[in-house]
Amino acid sequence: MMRSSYEIFSEGRIAELTLPNRLVRSATWDPSILKSRKMTKEVLHLYKELALGGVGLIITGGFPAFNQQNRKAVSDRWLLGFDETRVEGVEEMANIVHSSRSECAVIAQVENGSLDAMPSETTSPFSSKKFRELSVDEIDDIVLCYVEAIEHMKRAGFDGVQLHAAHGSLLSRFLSPYTNHRADAYGGSISNRTRIIHDIVSKARRSVGKFPILVKVNCTDYLEGGIELESFPDLAREIERIGVDALEVSGGMWDCLRRSEQELGFRPVPAPESHTRIGDPEKQSYFLKYAEVLDAAIPLILVGGNRDIERLESIINQGKVDLIALSRPLIREPDLPNRWLEGRGSQTTDCISCNSCIYSMHHFPERIVTCVHKHDKALHRTAQEWLSTWVDRVLH
């Protein structure tokens, strides 16, 4: 059954950017290019495949806006800016999507690089590091690095940028009261905790104008004292007021993985945003209830366990969510949008949400990410063992 009349395959919009449909490839880690700091033919081929596969928008894997200088370096600067740390040939990614004979758009995600500091002094049960508190001057430097990254991505031909402010990234740690205990202009109230995003966006607008700027944000940290269902609407409203063009609703911080499956409602494996064991429809689209409580005037992108086209069409028709994002399913099936549109095969994804692809990302960073379950059954079994024991091994 052709689905060309479905709302999910109708035109979407983000600011002045027109999308051919409402399906988005959510940011998916590209470790091979980050390791070498060079664009590879394999990654470019994958992005061309995704564009031809029918998705309306691709959000790239995160590119670091900066990296911390080695403290032994002979330099007065403590950060290396985007131009010094960028992936060589990044503009080829935008070119390959735009030349693919599709109408697909591509947005570059930018995030923090390596740091020995955080909004507040902190430790993690999953790291031996102790992070010091950032000074205000250092925050100013970080803001300028993000602005430089946004400007570069516009020059490189991308259709917009997304600030990664979810999953325990630096920006998400400013947003969350669980990790931000500052008593200055960058901590305390919601307006203060979002100030760093305000500073990035307002400074970037001076040079990039209406260039679309999106934010990926946690709707829940799964942690007591963090962002949760009741506080999320106020946070989303404040970020919208800053002048961003769309919000992608995601969730989870790594610290939550020390909690039990009974407490979390999902199995703790190394990727709290990527739930496993979601074969039952009621376990899918697991961040939907957080999007439903928002009253946003900008587009909302829903990621997380989106697996059934009929259910996703129903979600779009409800009117709260504007775009549906997928990551793991498009690792398994880059042409999934076309398959759904043309009515080929099942209404559900071939992806079984096993997270073996995450094992591959960690253990084979020189390769592009592929579906381990599909291509290597023996490695899949190894990956599942690693996933099921990871928390206990790291904690103990």
C-alpha positions as CSV (number, residue, x, y, z in Angstrom):
1,M,0.0,0.0,0.0
2,M,1.5,3.3,-1.1
3,R,1.6,5.9,1.7
4,S,2.0,9.1,-0.4
5,S,-1.1,10.6,1.2
6,Y,0.2,10.2,4.7
7,E,0.9,13.4,6.6
8,I,4.3,12.1,7.6
9,F,5.3,12.2,3.9
10,S,4.0,15.7,3.5
11,E,6.2,18.8,3.4
12,G,7.9,19.9,6.6
13,R,9.4,23.2,7.7
14,I,12.1,24.5,10.1
15,A,12.2,28.3,9.9
16,E,12.7,29.1,6.2
17,L,14.0,25.5,5.4
18,T,11.6,23.4,3.5
19,L,11.8,19.6,3.9
20,P,10.3,17.0,1.5
21,N,8.8,15.0,4.4
22,R,8.7,14.7,8.2
23,L,11.3,12.0,8.7
24,V,14.7,12.9,10.1
25,R,17.8,11.0,10.5
26,S,18.9,11.9,14.1
27,A,22.6,12.6,14.8
28,T,24.5,9.3,14.8
29,W,28.1,9.1,15.9
30,D,30.6,8.9,13.1
31,P,33.7,7.8,15.0
32,S,35.8,7.0,11.9
33,I,36.0,10.7,10.8
34,L,36.4,12.0,14.3
35,K,39.4,9.7,15.0
36,S,41.2,10.6,11.8
37,R,39.8,14.2,11.6
38,K,39.4,13.6,7.9
39,M,36.2,12.9,5.8
40,T,36.2,9.4,4.4
41,K,34.8,8.0,1.2
42,E,32.8,5.4,3.3
43,V,31.1,8.1,5.4
44,L,30.3,10.2,2.3
45,H,28.8,7.1,0.6
46,L,26.6,6.5,3.7
47,Y,25.3,10.0,3.6
48,K,24.5,9.7,-0.1
49,E,22.7,6.5,0.6
50,L,20.7,8.1,3.4
51,A,19.7,11.0,1.2
52,L,18.6,8.7,-1.6
53,G,16.9,6.5,0.9
54,G,14.1,9.1,1.2
55,V,14.7,10.8,4.6
56,G,13.7,14.5,4.6
57,L,16.5,15.8,6.8
58,I,19.8,14.4,8.0
59,I,21.4,15.6,11.2
60,T,25.1,14.7,11.2
61,G,27.0,13.1,13.9
62,G,28.4,15.6,16.3
63,F,31.4,17.7,15.4
64,P,33.4,19.2,18.3
65,A,33.3,23.0,18.5
66,F,36.6,23.0,20.4
67,N,39.2,20.9,22.1
68,Q,41.2,21.7,25.2
69,Q,44.8,22.6,24.7
70,N,47.4,20.2,26.2
71,R,48.5,22.0,29.4
72,K,52.1,21.5,28.4
73,A,51.6,23.3,25.1
74,V,53.5,26.6,24.7
75,S,50.5,28.8,24.3
76,D,48.4,31.3,26.2
77,R,45.2,29.8,25.0
78,W,43.5,26.9,26.8
79,L,41.2,26.0,23.9
80,L,41.7,25.1,20.3
81,G,38.9,26.6,18.3
82,F,36.8,24.9,15.6
83,D,39.0,25.8,12.6
84,E,42.0,24.1,14.4
85,T,40.1,21.0,15.3
86,R,37.7,20.5,12.5
87,V,37.3,17.4,10.3
88,E,39.1,18.1,7.1
89,G,36.7,18.0,4.2
90,V,33.6,18.5,6.3
91,E,32.0,20.5,3.5
92,E,32.0,17.4,1.3
93,M,29.3,16.0,3.6
94,A,26.9,18.9,2.7
95,N,27.9,18.6,-1.0
96,I,27.2,14.9,-1.2
97,V,23.7,15.2,0.2
98,H,22.8,18.2,-2.0
99,S,24.1,16.5,-5.1
100,S,22.2,13.2,-4.5
101,R,19.3,14.0,-6.7
102,S,17.0,14.1,-3.7
103,E,15.5,17.1,-1.9
104,C,17.0,16.0,1.4
105,A,18.4,18.7,3.7
106,V,21.5,18.3,6.0
107,I,22.1,20.0,9.3
108,A,25.4,19.8,11.2
109,Q,25.4,18.9,14.9
110,V,28.0,20.7,17.0
111,E,29.0,19.7,20.5
112,N,31.7,20.1,23.1
113,G,35.1,18.6,22.7
114,S,37.4,17.4,25.4
115,L,37.4,19.3,28.7
116,D,38.7,18.9,32.3
117,A,35.9,21.2,33.5
118,M,32.1,21.4,33.8
119,P,29.5,23.9,34.9
120,S,30.1,22.7,38.5
121,E,32.8,20.6,40.1
122,T,31.7,17.0,39.7
123,T,32.6,13.4,39.5
124,S,30.9,10.5,37.8
125,P,30.5,6.8,38.8
126,F,31.6,5.9,35.2
127,S,34.8,8.0,35.1
128,S,37.9,8.3,37.3
129,K,38.1,12.0,36.4
130,K,37.2,14.8,38.7
131,F,36.0,17.8,36.8
132,R,36.6,21.4,38.1
133,E,34.2,24.3,37.7
134,L,34.4,26.5,34.7
135,S,35.2,30.2,35.2
136,V,33.0,32.8,33.6
137,D,36.0,33.8,31.3
138,E,36.3,30.2,30.2
139,I,32.5,30.0,29.5
140,D,33.0,33.1,27.3
141,D,35.7,31.3,25.4
142,I,33.5,28.3,24.9
143,V,30.7,30.4,23.6
144,L,33.0,32.0,21.0
145,C,34.1,28.5,19.9
146,Y,30.4,27.4,19.3
147,V,29.8,30.6,17.3
148,E,32.9,30.0,15.2
149,A,31.6,26.4,14.5
150,I,28.1,27.7,13.5
151,E,29.7,30.2,11.2
152,H,31.9,27.6,9.6
153,M,29.0,25.2,9.1
154,K,27.1,27.8,7.2
155,R,30.1,28.5,5.0
156,A,30.5,24.8,4.4
157,G,27.1,24.6,2.8
158,F,25.0,23.0,5.6
159,D,21.3,23.9,5.8
160,G,21.5,24.6,9.6
161,V,23.2,23.5,12.8
162,Q,22.0,21.7,15.9
163,L,23.5,22.4,19.3
164,H,23.8,19.1,21.2
165,A,22.4,19.9,24.7
166,A,21.3,16.4,25.7
167,H,22.7,13.2,27.1
168,G,25.2,14.7,29.6
169,S,27.0,16.9,27.0
170,L,28.5,20.1,28.3
171,L,25.4,22.2,27.3
172,S,23.0,19.7,28.9
173,R,25.0,19.9,32.1
174,F,24.4,23.6,32.2
175,L,20.6,23.0,31.6
176,S,20.1,20.4,34.3
177,P,19.8,21.3,38.0
178,Y,21.3,17.9,38.7
179,T,24.7,18.9,37.3
180,N,24.6,22.7,37.5
181,H,25.0,24.0,41.1
182,R,26.5,27.4,40.2
183,A,25.5,30.5,42.2
184,D,26.3,33.0,39.4
185,A,24.6,34.2,36.2
186,Y,25.0,30.7,34.7
187,G,23.2,28.7,37.5
188,G,20.1,28.6,39.6
189,S,17.1,29.8,37.7
190,I,16.0,28.4,34.3
191,S,17.0,31.6,32.6
192,N,20.4,31.4,34.1
193,R,20.9,27.7,33.3
194,T,20.0,28.4,29.7
195,R,22.2,31.5,29.5
196,I,25.0,29.8,27.7
197,I,22.7,28.8,24.9
198,H,21.3,32.3,24.8
199,D,24.8,33.7,24.5
200,I,25.8,31.2,21.7
201,V,22.6,31.9,19.7
202,S,22.5,35.7,20.1
203,K,26.2,36.1,19.1
204,A,25.9,33.7,16.2
205,R,22.8,35.5,14.8
206,R,24.9,38.6,14.3
207,S,26.9,36.8,11.6
208,V,24.6,34.0,10.3
209,G,21.2,35.8,10.4
210,K,18.3,33.5,9.9
211,F,20.4,30.4,9.4
212,P,18.5,27.6,11.2
213,I,19.8,26.8,14.7
214,L,18.2,23.8,16.4
215,V,18.8,22.4,19.9
216,K,18.7,18.8,21.0
217,V,17.6,18.7,24.6
218,N,16.9,16.3,27.4
219,C,13.2,16.0,28.4
220,T,14.3,13.8,31.3
221,D,17.7,13.0,32.9
222,Y,16.2,9.9,34.6
223,L,17.8,11.3,37.8
224,E,16.3,12.7,41.0
225,G,16.9,16.4,41.0
226,G,17.4,16.6,37.3
227,I,15.1,17.5,34.3
228,E,11.9,15.6,34.4
229,L,8.3,15.7,33.1
230,E,7.1,18.4,35.4
231,S,10.0,20.8,34.8
232,F,10.6,20.2,31.2
233,P,7.9,22.5,29.8
234,D,9.4,25.5,31.5
235,L,12.9,24.6,30.2
236,A,11.6,24.1,26.7
237,R,9.7,27.4,26.8
238,E,12.9,29.3,27.9
239,I,15.0,27.7,25.1
240,E,12.3,28.6,22.6
241,R,12.3,32.2,23.9
242,I,16.1,32.4,23.1
243,G,15.2,32.2,19.4
244,V,16.1,28.7,18.3
245,D,14.3,27.3,15.3
246,A,13.4,23.7,16.5
247,L,13.7,21.4,19.5
248,E,14.6,17.7,19.3
249,V,13.2,16.0,22.3
250,S,15.5,13.3,23.7
251,G,16.6,12.2,27.2
252,G,19.0,10.4,29.5
253,M,22.3,11.1,31.3
254,W,24.9,8.4,31.8
255,D,24.8,8.8,35.6
256,C,21.3,7.3,35.5
257,L,22.7,4.0,34.5
258,R,23.7,3.1,38.1
259,R,20.0,2.8,38.7
260,S,18.2,-0.5,38.3
261,E,16.0,-1.6,35.5
262,Q,13.0,-1.5,37.8
263,E,13.8,2.1,38.8
264,L,14.5,3.3,35.2
265,G,11.8,1.3,33.4
266,F,14.4,0.2,30.8
267,R,17.6,-1.9,30.8
268,P,20.7,0.2,31.8
269,V,23.1,-0.2,28.9
270,P,25.8,2.3,27.7
271,A,23.4,4.7,25.9
272,P,20.6,5.8,28.2
273,E,18.8,7.5,25.2
274,S,18.7,4.2,23.2
275,H,16.3,1.8,25.0
276,T,16.4,-1.9,24.2
277,R,13.6,-4.5,24.5
278,I,11.1,-2.2,22.9
279,G,9.3,-4.8,20.7
280,D,5.9,-4.0,22.2
281,P,4.3,-0.9,20.7
282,E,3.7,0.7,24.2
283,K,7.4,0.7,24.8
284,Q,8.2,2.6,21.6
285,S,8.3,6.4,21.0
286,Y,9.3,6.6,24.6
287,F,9.8,10.3,24.8
288,L,6.4,11.1,23.3
289,K,4.7,11.9,26.7
290,Y,7.3,14.6,27.2
291,A,6.6,16.2,23.9
292,E,2.8,16.1,24.4
293,V,3.0,18.4,27.5
294,L,4.7,21.2,25.4
295,D,2.9,24.1,23.8
296,A,5.6,25.1,21.4
297,A,5.4,27.6,18.5
298,I,8.5,26.1,16.9
299,P,8.8,22.6,15.4
300,L,9.3,19.6,17.7
301,I,11.4,16.7,16.6
302,L,10.6,13.4,18.4
303,V,13.4,10.8,18.7
304,G,13.6,7.6,20.7
305,G,12.2,4.2,19.7
306,N,10.2,5.2,16.7
307,R,9.6,1.9,15.0
308,D,6.1,1.7,13.4
309,I,5.0,3.9,10.5
310,E,1.3,3.6,11.3
311,R,1.9,4.7,14.9
312,L,4.2,7.5,13.7
313,E,1.5,8.7,11.3
314,S,-0.9,8.8,14.2
315,I,1.6,10.8,16.3
316,I,2.1,13.4,13.5
317,N,-1.7,13.7,13.1
318,Q,-2.1,14.5,16.8
319,G,-0.4,17.8,16.0
320,K,2.0,18.0,18.9
321,V,5.1,16.6,17.1
322,D,6.2,18.0,13.7
323,L,9.0,15.7,12.7
324,I,10.0,12.1,13.6
325,A,13.6,11.2,14.1
326,L,15.3,7.8,13.7
327,S,18.9,6.7,14.3
328,R,19.3,2.9,14.8
329,P,16.6,2.0,12.2
330,L,18.5,3.9,9.6
331,I,21.8,2.1,10.5
332,R,20.0,-1.1,9.6
333,E,18.0,0.3,6.6
334,P,19.2,3.5,5.1
335,D,16.3,3.3,2.6
336,L,13.6,2.8,5.3
337,P,11.7,6.0,4.4
338,N,11.3,4.9,0.7
339,R,10.3,1.4,1.8
340,W,7.6,2.8,4.1
341,L,6.4,5.3,1.5
342,E,6.2,2.6,-1.2
343,G,4.5,0.1,1.1
344,R,7.2,-2.5,0.8
345,G,7.6,-5.1,3.6
346,S,6.5,-4.6,7.2
347,Q,5.1,-1.4,8.7
348,T,7.8,-1.8,11.4
349,T,11.5,-1.4,11.1
350,D,13.9,-4.3,10.6
351,C,15.9,-2.8,13.5
352,I,15.3,-4.8,16.7
353,S,16.8,-2.1,19.0
354,C,19.5,-4.5,20.3
355,N,22.2,-1.8,20.5
356,S,24.9,-4.1,19.1
357,C,25.7,-1.1,16.8
358,I,26.8,0.8,19.9
359,Y,29.3,-2.0,20.7
360,S,30.7,-1.6,17.2
361,M,31.1,2.2,17.7
362,H,33.1,1.7,20.8
363,H,35.3,-1.2,19.6
364,F,35.8,-0.4,15.9
365,P,36.0,3.4,15.7
366,E,37.9,3.3,12.5
367,R,34.9,1.8,10.7
368,I,31.6,3.3,9.6
369,V,28.7,2.2,11.8
370,T,26.7,-0.8,10.5
371,C,24.1,-3.1,11.8
372,V,26.0,-5.9,13.7
373,H,22.9,-8.0,14.1
374,K,22.4,-8.0,10.3
375,H,26.0,-8.6,9.2
376,D,27.8,-10.6,11.9
377,K,25.8,-12.9,14.2
378,A,28.9,-14.0,16.1
379,L,29.9,-10.4,16.8
380,H,26.3,-9.7,17.8
381,R,26.4,-12.3,20.5
382,T,29.7,-10.8,21.8
383,A,28.1,-7.3,21.7
384,Q,25.1,-8.5,23.7
385,E,27.3,-10.0,26.4
386,W,29.3,-6.7,26.6
387,L,26.1,-4.6,26.8
388,S,24.5,-6.8,29.5
389,T,27.6,-6.7,31.8
390,W,28.9,-3.2,31.1
391,V,27.4,-1.4,34.0
392,D,28.5,-3.9,36.6
393,R,32.0,-4.1,35.2
394,V,32.5,-0.3,35.1
395,L,31.0,0.3,38.6
396,H,32.7,-2.6,40.3
